[in-house]
Amino acid sequence: MDLAAVAGYLNLAPRMLQALFKEQGRTFTGHLPEQRLLAAERQLACNGRTRVSEIAYAVGFSDLSYFNRAFRRRFGMTPGERRGA
């Protein structure tokens, strides 16, 4: 998923979408991983049978090690710990 695809889906010019993020003090490239992590966190909380790797790949992470580090940095626990919480 990239800026142009999301902008097209929203029927906006990519520069307009960038401007909207800038108004909020954010960037698209910062927003996307955050949304992926939040989606993974929700799935881990609700789905005890799906492997962590499957969830990571399903929400858009292609590197499991990076996902684990990013998840821990964002939530203060590993994905496995979140599942058990």
N, C-alpha and C positions, 0 to 999 in steps of 0.2 A: 504494500500500500504506500503510495507516495502522495505528495501534495497535489499534483495535477489530477490524480484520480479522485481524490476527495473533493477537490474544488469542482471537478466536472459533475460528480454526484450531487453536489449542492447547487449546481448551476451558477457557480461563481468563477471569476477569473482567478488563477493562482495567486496573483499579486494582491487581489482583494482579500483572499483568505489569509495570506500572510499579514496583511494590515490588521485584520480582525484579531489575530493572535497577538500582534504587537500591542494593540490597544489594551489587552489584558495582561501585558507584561510577560507573555509567553511566546514560545516558538512552536511550530508544528513538530519539528524534530525532537523537542522536549516533551511535547504533549503525547505523542504516539506511544512511546515506551511506557509512560505513566498509565495510559489507558489499558495497555496490554497487561501490565502488572496487576491492575485492579481487576481485570477480567479473570486472570489466573487465580487471584486470591479468592474471588467469588466461587470459582469452580472447585478449588481445593476445599473450601468450606462446605460445599454441598455434595461433592462427588468423591466418595471414599474408595471407589473401585478403579478409577482411571489413574494410570501411572502419571507421576509428576512430569516425566518427559513428554508424554502424549499431550498433557495440558499445555506445557510450554510451547510445543510446536503448534498446537491448535490456535493459540492466541497470537502467534506470529514471531516467536523467538526461534532462530535457527541454530543457536549455540546453547546447549544445556548448561554449560559451566557459566556462561555469561548470565543466563536467566537466574541461576541459583545465587550468584553474587548480587545481581540487581535486586532480586526479591529480598534478600537478607538486608541489603542497604536500605531498602524502602520500608520494610515492615519490622525489622529488628529480629527476625527469626527465619529459619530455613523454610522452604516449601513443605518439607516433611513435618516440621514442627507445627506449621499452620494447620495442616491437615488434622493433626492430633489435638489441636487446641479446642 
